Each structure stands twice: as structure tokens, then as C-alpha cells.
Amino acid sequence: MDHGEINNKEDKEKVLKSIIKKLHDGVPVNALKKEFSRVIKNTSPEEIADMENSLINEGFPVEEVQRLCDVHVQVFDQSLKKVGKSGKVPGHPVYTFIQENREARKVLKLLKKTARKLKKTEPKSDDIEFFLKHFNRLKEIEKHYQRKENQLFPLLEARGFTGPTKVMWGKHDEVRQMFRDMNTVVEKKDWSALPRMANNLSSAIKRLIFLEEKILYPTSTRKLNTKDWADIKLGEPEIGYAWVKPSNLWDASLARNIDTTADKIIKEETMDAMGEKKVQLSQGQLTAEQVDLMLKNLPMDITFVDENNRVCYYSDTQDRLFPRSPAIIGREVQNCHPPKSVHIVNDIVKNFKEKKKEVAEFWIQKNDKFIYIRYFPVYDKSGFYRGVIEVSQEVSGIRILEGERRLLDW
């Protein structure tokens, strides 16, 4: 067998398939390093990501391709460190992502340092307090991941680049599970278990940072144009930032050459009404502005997905229960959920299209909020399926109501 470098993309993919199978069968990563080195020699980050995308499109499970992410960090390190960093202008979304990664490294360093002090049989209360302070601060990284999922990934998917985004979302969920596990240990006050868990969490986040800066961002800068980045920047405040306040040096409005995405949406809605000031509804008439104001002032979040499984609308409420941004408009609803829950989405849509179910409902506890989530099918006058309405509502106050109130009492 030839042990030289591999230059043909098809041959490289064959070797990757073989490596994934060996990883699945339990072969240690160290035993596969030479094989990986042959694949990645003279391979750009974009080619690596494209190969992952091809494997997923061929039917390889996302979870299996996801195994390669950890191997990337160990095996691709020297090759990918040669790649220059993207987004050098303050305020550009990539620049902001990288700023957040720098802050994440600082917080991780402090977290691990304070966690080591918890190895004592009876750690001091000050040591516990310092650990919890840095642990809670690290949770800000959720905003970083949500911006990737809701802002960057949709535009990459629009370019047909879907596989690697699904893989990375899966890695985000692994980190989220680590946070949940650590929260459970904190609640039990099992301080001695936290140093090891903090080390594992730090390693997982650093691997993601490596993959972002050496593969995701360089690939994104090649695939997305200036207008795409402007759209991303304009939607970022909806979700927020982790630890940093972005510069305005990179002006998204000038780059996109429009006022705001929201203005464009409202104008399009007015045009849809054939230039009329009011829209004729089944009962009454409303202007586009009135419809918008009514929907986003309801005490709940509303999202509408059409019959083609595309997100058409979300109510831009002031305090959303779940993050949304303009980049989600036009996105396939399956891509708005983690890979492990896509089968649930498909099952709901299938049952609604076949008129087997009239509602799908869930309820979750999120911090101090009890959230009731319901999905309703929508059919037109002829009975044809036209989409799904998602309604999410914080119902803690409703759950505790008793008796009656017949008079206004402020």
C-alpha cells in the first residue's frame, strides 16, 4: 500500500470513511494519526469541511462524522495553524467571534485554577464562591453558540454547506450537557467532582475554538459575501454577545446599503398587500404596522413555518423565550433544531400533514420560568395543509391561579 500523500479528493474521502469506521470500532486516535496526516497534507480548511459535508450528504450519521472533530484538534493542529485568521476589522462578526474566544480562554483559565482548590476534603467557602463566580460567567458562552446557530449557520446552509454546521451544533450540545451535569453536581455540593469536570469542559470548549478559528471562519469568509456578513451583523443584537461589546468600525448598514432588515420586511409586507394601506382579513382590516404591533405584543412567542417547511415569520417580542434573528427567515425548520431532535420535528410535520394530530405540546423548566410550547397545524378553506404555528408561553403565573377574579385589581 502506498503510504505517501493523497491528492485526489475522492481518495481522501475514502480514507476518511475508513477512519470514521475505525473510530466507531474503538481504534484509538493515536493509532490513526499517520493515516490522517496523509489525508490532510496540502488540504485547506475549506476542503476538510467540504469533505465532511459530502460524507453527511452520502448518508453518514452526523454523530459519526462528529467524531472527526476531536481528531481534527489532535491531528490537524500543525497543518491548520498555518492558516491566517479571518475578520481583521473590529465590528465584523468574525472579529467579534474571535474576541469572544479570547475571553473564553481567560475565563477557562480562571475556572480551572479555582476548581483545583476544591480538591480539598472541606474546601473554603471563599474558594467555592470564586469557582461559582467563574462558572456562571463562563455560561455566557451560550450567546456565542446561539449566534453561530441562528446567524452564521443559516447563511452557510443557503450555500449548500450544511453538514459541518450540523456537526458543530452537535458539539455545542455536548458542551451544554457538560454545563447541565456540572449544575447538578453544584446543586448536590459534591465539590470534589468539579475539578475533573472543569478540565473536561475546558478541553471541549478549546477544541471548539480551534475548529472555529482554523476551519469554520476561514471557510465562511470564502463562502459568504459582504451582504451576508451585514445581515449577520444586523441580527446579532437580537441574541447578544458573550463578554464583549463589538466595535461599530465595520458598519453593517453601509455594507448592506439598506436601512435595516426589519424595514425591508415591512416594505415587502406592504407590497404583498398590493400597495393598499390596509390588508383585508377574514374579519376586518389592519395595516401591516398594526399586524406587526399586535403579534409582537402578544404575551407569547409565535413562529410560522409554511407548507414547504420554511420559516416565514417570528414575532419580534421584547423578551423572547428563545433566541431568534432575521437570518432564520427562509430557513428550513429542520435546520433550526439540534440534529438529535430533528426526527421529532419531522414526526410532528408528518402527522399534521396527514391530519392525524391537532396539536403537539411540550413543557420545560428554564431557570425560574415554566415554558409551555405548542404546535398547531394550519389548513386553508379547501383543507390543504399550509404550515405550522409554534406558540411558546411563560406560564408560571397561570399555573398558580386559583379561585376567581371578576373585578380589576391593579
Phi and psi in degrees as a GROMACS rama.xvg file:
@    title "Ramachandran Plot"
@    xaxis  label "Phi"
@    yaxis  label "Psi"
@TYPE xy
-73.6541  123.138  ASP-2
-103.939  18.953  HIS-3
-81.5035  -170.971  GLY-4
-72.2336  157.022  GLU-5
-113.077  123.514  ILE-6
-106.593  -20.0244  ASN-7
-82.527  128.483  ASN-8
-60.3207  -40.2998  LYS-9
-62.0579  -42.2437  GLU-10
-66.5436  -37.7389  ASP-11
-61.6795  -42.5422  LYS-12
-64.9565  -35.9654  GLU-13
-62.4729  -42.3471  LYS-14
-66.5403  -40.1062  VAL-15
-60.467  -42.7307  LEU-16
-58.9671  -43.4692  LYS-17
-62.9081  -41.1312  SER-18
-66.7149  -42.1003  ILE-19
-59.5496  -42.9568  ILE-20
-62.2462  -42.2111  LYS-21
-65.7871  -39.3838  LYS-22
-61.4805  -42.2867  LEU-23
-61.5631  -36.0297  HIS-24
-81.8329  -0.334152  ASP-25
97.771  9.80374  GLY-26
-68.8149  130.449  VAL-27
-62.3564  148.87  PRO-28
-57.9677  -42.0414  VAL-29
-57.0977  -33.3603  ASN-30
-73.617  -11.689  ALA-31
-109.1  1.45221  LEU-32
-60.1574  -42.8464  LYS-33
-63.9424  -39.5958  LYS-34
-63.1799  -41.9702  GLU-35
-63.9194  -41.1779  PHE-36
-59.016  -37.0207  SER-37
-65.4636  -35  ARG-38
-73.1594  -41.3703  VAL-39
-88.6649  -8.97007  ILE-40
-61.8969  127.582  LYS-41
61.4075  29.6502  ASN-42
-111.599  128.424  THR-43
-80.961  160.23  SER-44
-55.5385  -39.0354  PRO-45
-63.4702  -39.6905  GLU-46
-65.0229  -39.796  GLU-47
-60.397  -48.2395  ILE-48
-64.3896  -39.0893  ALA-49
-64.0255  -37.0841  ASP-50
-65.4214  -41.181  MET-51
-59.055  -44.0535  GLU-52
-59.5575  -43.4748  ASN-53
-63.5131  -42.2566  SER-54
-61.216  -42.2338  LEU-55
-67.9013  -39.7873  ILE-56
-64.5044  -27.3552  ASN-57
-78.2339  -10.6197  GLU-58
115.131  0.187791  GLY-59
-65.4596  129.932  PHE-60
-58.133  141.258  PRO-61
-55.6263  -39.5944  VAL-62
-62.3447  -33.6252  GLU-63
-73.4928  -44.2543  GLU-64
-64.6782  -30.6759  VAL-65
-58.9064  -28.8521  GLN-66
-60.6622  -29.646  ARG-67
-65.8843  -24.4715  LEU-68
-59.1512  -45.3363  CYS-69
-65.6803  -34.1313  ASP-70
-71.0983  -35.9398  VAL-71
-50.5605  -47.9468  HIS-72
-62.7331  -38.3776  VAL-73
-81.2808  -39.7985  GLN-74
-98.7755  -34.3432  VAL-75
-87.5002  0.343252  PHE-76
-52.1738  -58.5659  ASP-77
-64.5362  -37.8627  GLN-78
-66.3166  -44.6266  SER-79
-81.3694  -19.0421  LEU-80
-66.8611  -15.4302  LYS-81
-77.1878  -14.9239  LYS-82
-76.9395  133.139  VAL-83
-69.9691  153.413  GLY-84
-80.1481  149.764  LYS-85
-98.1527  166.538  SER-86
63.8704  66.3566  GLY-87
-88.8881  -3.56859  LYS-88
-96.291  122.458  VAL-89
-55.0707  132.801  PRO-90
101.379  -23.6929  GLY-91
-65.9583  140.338  HIS-92
-51.5208  -40.0378  PRO-93
-66.1298  -40.5527  VAL-94
-59.0932  -42.6828  TYR-95
-65.7915  -43.0382  THR-96
-57.2498  -44.0053  PHE-97
-69.1816  -37.6502  ILE-98
-57.4799  -44.8163  GLN-99
-62.9337  -37.6247  GLU-100
-63.6511  -37.8252  ASN-101
-62.0696  -43.619  ARG-102
-66.0724  -38.2437  GLU-103
-60.0715  -42.0015  ALA-104
-60.8511  -40.3213  ARG-105
-63.875  -45.0665  LYS-106
-66.0168  -39.7601  VAL-107
-62.2233  -40.1819  LEU-108
-61.291  -44.9642  LYS-109
-67.5135  -38.2587  LEU-110
-61.8778  -47.2829  LEU-111
-64.8436  -38.4618  LYS-112
-63.4451  -45.8112  LYS-113
-72.8875  -29.8992  THR-114
-66.3003  -34.9821  ALA-115
-59.6282  -29.9231  ARG-116
-72.1852  -12.8939  LYS-117
-85.5033  -0.169868  LEU-118
-70.5792  -18.2144  LYS-119
-61.8777  153.349  LYS-120
-57.2069  -45.4113  THR-121
-130.238  88.5534  GLU-122
-63.9683  151.309  PRO-123
-68.3749  150.281  LYS-124
-62.1308  -33.6137  SER-125
-64.9692  -39.7764  ASP-126
-65.1076  -40.2838  ASP-127
-64.0668  -42.6471  ILE-128
-63.2302  -43.049  GLU-129
-65.1814  -40.4759  PHE-130
-61.5579  -48.5966  PHE-131
-62.6783  -34.617  LEU-132
-61.1346  -48.2469  LYS-133
-73.8759  -33.3727  HIS-134
-63.4771  -46.0515  PHE-135
-67.4723  -33.6547  ASN-136
-67.4805  -36.2706  ARG-137
-64.3166  -26.7028  LEU-138
-62.8785  -15.0961  LYS-139
-60.021  -20.2747  GLU-140
-61.3599  -18.2441  ILE-141
-56.9083  -37.1233  GLU-142
-65.0313  -36.7295  LYS-143
-60.4373  -46.844  HIS-144
-68.3583  -38.9191  TYR-145
-66.1485  -35.1254  GLN-146
-67.6867  -38.3964  ARG-147
-61.7209  -47.6536  LYS-148
-67.7656  -38.55  GLU-149
-100.453  -16.4341  ASN-150
-113.023  -53.463  GLN-151
-79.6173  -48.3989  LEU-152
-58.5797  -42.3845  PHE-153
-57.9979  -38.5091  PRO-154
-74.678  -32.6524  LEU-155
-67.1413  -38.9931  LEU-156
-62.9941  -36.436  GLU-157
-64.5295  -19.6762  ALA-158
-94.5357  9.75302  ARG-159
81.0951  12.2607  GLY-160
-101.531  82.082  PHE-161
-108.339  -36.2321  THR-162
-58.5137  -56.5828  GLY-163
-59.9546  -32.1581  PRO-164
-66.9054  -37.67  THR-165
-66.24  -40.6345  LYS-166
-60.6176  -46.669  VAL-167
-68.1142  -35.5397  MET-168
-61.5487  -38.6766  TRP-169
-61.2536  -38.3957  GLY-170
-68.0178  -34.9765  LYS-171
-58.9668  -44.3651  HIS-172
-65.7605  -31.1079  ASP-173
-63.7289  -42.0242  GLU-174
-65.0349  -42.0267  VAL-175
-60.5236  -38.2127  ARG-176
-65.836  -37.2186  GLN-177
-62.0846  -40.6945  MET-178
-61.1377  -44.2687  PHE-179
-62.904  -42.4955  ARG-180
-62.6671  -40.8826  ASP-181
-68.5163  -35.8987  MET-182
-59.5141  -41.03  ASN-183
-62.5253  -43.2122  THR-184
-65.5155  -39.3337  VAL-185
-62.1138  -43.1874  VAL-186
-61.5241  -34.139  GLU-187
-83.1424  -7.7439  LYS-188
59.4188  36.5169  LYS-189
-90.5231  71.203  ASP-190
-61.2706  -32.5762  TRP-191
-65.9655  -21.8649  SER-192
-81.8235  -15.4484  ALA-193
-73.2734  -35.0378  LEU-194
-57.6918  -46.0954  PRO-195
-63.1912  -42.9661  ARG-196
-65.7518  -36.7975  MET-197
-64.9402  -39.5322  ALA-198
-63.2828  -43.1362  ASN-199
-65.1347  -41.579  ASN-200
-63.8525  -43.3005  LEU-201
-60.9241  -43.1477  SER-202
-63.5248  -42.0959  SER-203
-64.7736  -42.9084  ALA-204
-67.8628  -39.6954  ILE-205
-66.4287  -34.8309  LYS-206
-63.2342  -41.2694  ARG-207
-64.2485  -42.2421  LEU-208
-58.9803  -43.4947  ILE-209
-59.9837  -47.4563  PHE-210
-64.3796  -36.8899  LEU-211
-63.3668  -52.3019  GLU-212
-78.6642  -24.3633  GLU-213
-101.193  -18.1322  LYS-214
-126.782  -57.5035  ILE-215
-62.3009  -52.3941  LEU-216
-69.7064  -43.7323  TYR-217
-59.6045  -39.3654  PRO-218
-66.3269  -41.8814  THR-219
-63.2248  -39.5705  SER-220
-67.6001  -24.9533  THR-221
-79.904  -35.3372  ARG-222
-89.2927  -26.893  LYS-223
-103.426  145.982  LEU-224
-98.2595  -179.716  ASN-225
-60.7035  -41.0173  THR-226
-62.6689  -38.9941  LYS-227
-59.4189  -46.6792  ASP-228
-66.2865  -33.9437  TRP-229
-64.6155  -42.0948  ALA-230
-60.7104  -41.0908  ASP-231
-62.7694  -46.4905  ILE-232
-62.7346  -41.6277  LYS-233
-66.009  -27.8083  LEU-234
-91.0861  -10.863  GLY-235
-59.8105  -42.6101  GLU-236
-60.0247  -22.7416  PRO-237
-60.6176  -31.6199  GLU-238
-102.017  -39.056  ILE-239
102.707  179.677  GLY-240
-127.549  157.762  TYR-241
-99.6974  108.599  ALA-242
72.6437  -19.7333  TRP-243
-117.719  158.488  VAL-244
-116.661  111.154  LYS-245
-64.3024  147.885  PRO-246
-73.3715  156.546  SER-247
-100.658  12.8228  ASN-248
-58.9396  -40.3026  LEU-249
-89.9659  103.752  TRP-250
-88.6018  109.064  ASP-251
-66.7812  -36.9632  ALA-252
-64.8863  -40.4963  SER-253
-68.691  -39.6425  LEU-254
-63.7845  -37.4357  ALA-255
-87.8819  -20.0638  ARG-256
63.3092  34.1572  ASN-257
-139.149  169.175  ILE-258
-69.3111  -67.125  ASP-259
-151.605  159.934  THR-260
-61.0792  -39.4863  THR-261
-61.1043  -40.9218  ALA-262
-59.5307  -41.2165  ASP-263
-63.8242  -41.8689  LYS-264
-62.4277  -44.6479  ILE-265
-63.5187  -40.2918  ILE-266
-62.98  -40.2568  LYS-267
-65.1892  -38.0386  GLU-268
-65.2254  -38.2344  GLU-269
-65.1887  -40.3689  THR-270
-65.3332  -35.7362  MET-271
-62.9056  -25.7977  ASP-272
-86.2978  19.1592  ALA-273
59.7029  32.9118  MET-274
78.4681  -1.28956  GLY-275
-75.3716  150.314  GLU-276
-73.7875  -25.8521  LYS-277
-123.34  148.346  LYS-278
-101.152  127.579  VAL-279
-79.4286  118.019  GLN-280
-104.107  176.889  LEU-281
-61.7921  -32.5974  SER-282
-134.033  101.948  GLN-283
92.9133  -179.341  GLY-284
-133.018  143.717  GLN-285
-139.276  147.695  LEU-286
-76.1841  163.526  THR-287
-59.5393  -37.7346  ALA-288
-64.5205  -41.2727  GLU-289
-64.619  -40.463  GLN-290
-61.4679  -45.7559  VAL-291
-62.7249  -45.5945  ASP-292
-63.6419  -41.4891  LEU-293
-62.9293  -48.421  MET-294
-67.0934  -41.4034  LEU-295
-83.5422  -2.66312  LYS-296
-105.621  1.56351  ASN-297
-67.3956  146.849  LEU-298
-78.2995  47.2413  PRO-299
-165.011  160.658  MET-300
-94.6886  133.511  ASP-301
-124.126  133.028  ILE-302
-130.428  137.221  THR-303
-117.397  128.254  PHE-304
-115.488  128.616  VAL-305
-80.2752  -176.409  ASP-306
-67.679  -14.5507  GLU-307
-97.5529  13.7303  ASN-308
66.5749  25.7728  ASN-309
-103.22  136.663  ARG-310
-72.2468  121.428  VAL-311
-104.214  -25.0837  CYS-312
-161.084  147.444  TYR-313
-142.131  146.378  TYR-314
-78.7294  120.609  SER-315
-83.0106  66.3997  ASP-316
-74.1148  159.895  THR-317
-67.7065  -41.9366  GLN-318
-120.754  80.0299  ASP-319
-69.0171  146.653  ARG-320
-78.694  -32.1155  LEU-321
-130.05  143.906  PHE-322
-67.1937  138.105  PRO-323
-141.188  155  ARG-324
-151.54  163.401  SER-325
-55.3736  -24.073  PRO-326
-64.7851  -17.1801  ALA-327
-75.5039  -21.2752  ILE-328
-64.0152  126.674  ILE-329
89.3453  -4.37799  GLY-330
-81.8128  144.807  ARG-331
-65.7484  132.684  GLU-332
-61.2768  -29.8371  VAL-333
-62.4208  -30.4854  GLN-334
-82.6186  -1.72252  ASN-335
-92.7306  3.46854  CYS-336
-128.773  152.627  HIS-337
-58.0737  148.056  PRO-338
-51.6162  -36.2446  PRO-339
-71.6393  -13.8  LYS-340
-112.181  4.53798  SER-341
-61.9802  -34.0722  VAL-342
-63.041  -29.8898  HIS-343
-69.0534  -43.4575  ILE-344
-59.5479  -47.164  VAL-345
-62.0395  -37.752  ASN-346
-66.7795  -40.3805  ASP-347
-62.4538  -50.0697  ILE-348
-60.6331  -42.9905  VAL-349
-60.7748  -45.818  LYS-350
-67.4184  -33.5233  ASN-351
-70.4082  -42.8774  PHE-352
-62.9506  -35.9613  LYS-353
-87.0944  1.73067  GLU-354
57.7783  35.9784  LYS-355
-89.3979  -23.02  LYS-356
-133.536  149.314  LYS-357
-105.515  -14.3227  GLU-358
-161.305  148.618  VAL-359
-125.044  131.001  ALA-360
-135.745  147.323  GLU-361
-141.924  158.944  PHE-362
-145.429  138.813  TRP-363
-136.732  155.268  ILE-364
-100.239  120.683  GLN-365
-124.972  101.709  LYS-366
57.3647  -119.495  ASN-367
-97.13  11.902  ASP-368
-108.612  137.795  LYS-369
-105.354  112.84  PHE-370
-107.87  127.015  ILE-371
-104.264  119.138  TYR-372
-116.05  125.585  ILE-373
-131.67  145.18  ARG-374
-119.521  131.76  TYR-375
-125.408  134.796  PHE-376
-76.555  151.918  PRO-377
-122.531  129.229  VAL-378
-124.859  148.663  TYR-379
-85.7965  -174.663  ASP-380
-60.5638  -27.9303  LYS-381
-86.8879  -0.0596815  SER-382
86.9976  7.69405  GLY-383
-81.2477  140.475  PHE-384
-66.1744  128.214  TYR-385
-120.646  -3.07279  ARG-386
145.329  -166.564  GLY-387
-132.382  138.509  VAL-388
-104.117  127.846  ILE-389
-104.236  127.353  GLU-390
-123.385  121.18  VAL-391
-118.82  130.785  SER-392
-140.236  137.354  GLN-393
-83.3738  117.089  GLU-394
-120.641  20.9401  VAL-395
-56.8799  -45.0366  SER-396
-66.4499  -37.5788  GLY-397
-65.8849  -37.8225  ILE-398
-62.8035  -28.5541  ARG-399
-96.8716  1.52046  ILE-400
-64.1105  139.659  LEU-401
-141.422  159.196  GLU-402
64.4925  -142.423  GLY-403
-138.427  155.373  GLU-404
-133.967  108.665  ARG-405
-103.441  -9.45867  ARG-406
-121.563  148.132  LEU-407
-69.4978  126.954  LEU-408
-136.183  94.8443  ASP-409
